[in-house]
Amino acid sequence: MRVARLKHWRERRLLTQADLAQKSGVSEVTIARLETRRHQARFSTIRKLAEALGVSADELADEGEESAA
């Protein structure tokens, strides 16, 4: 599953990839790969990231809108 708005929400929360990795338990490398769309995320990963960012999994994975960032 693609996480089209990951970078948007991360930057909106003023977090670096390293900050988000520490907060979510998802590796920084994985976050970078997801943000550049080189990989797709498992739903369990999306849940961890969404929880760390304080958004729903649907908001994070919304492919209907591209990130403004």
N, C-alpha and C positions, 0 to 999 in steps of 0.2 A: 504494500500500500504506500502510495506517495504521501508525503507530508509537505504539501505545497506552501503552507504558511509558517513553517517552523522558524525560519530566519526572521520573518516579520514579528512573530510573538517574542522570540528571544531578544531581539533588539528593542522591542517595545518595553520589555521588562528590564532593560539595561544590563543584560547578562552577556558575558563572553561565552564562547563555546566551552571553555574550561569550567566556568561557573555553573553552567547548565549541566555539564557532565557530573560534577560533584553533587549537585542538588538532586539529579534524577537517577544516578547510578548507571547511566548509559555512557559508554566511552566517548571521549572527545573525537576520536577518529570516526566513529559511527555518526555522530552529530554532523561532522563536516561532510561526510559522504551523503547523508540525507539532504543537507542543505544544498549541495551541488547536484542533487538528483542522480547521483551515480549508483545509488542503491535504493531499494524499497524497504520500508520498515515492517516488522512484525507488529501485530496489534498490541502485543504486550509492551513493546518498546514505545509505541505511540501513547499508550496509557501512562507510562512512566514520565514521558516528556510532558504530556498534557498536565498531569498532576503537578509537576515541578513548576510549570509555567502558570498554573492557576486558570487553565482554560479547559473546555471539553475536548474530547478526542475528535469530535466532529469539526470543531473550530480549527483545530490543528491540521486536520487532513483535508480540509475544504479545498477541492481542486477547482471549484467553480470560479474562484477569485484568485488572481495572481497576487503575490506579495507586492505591496507598495514600496518595499525596501529594496 
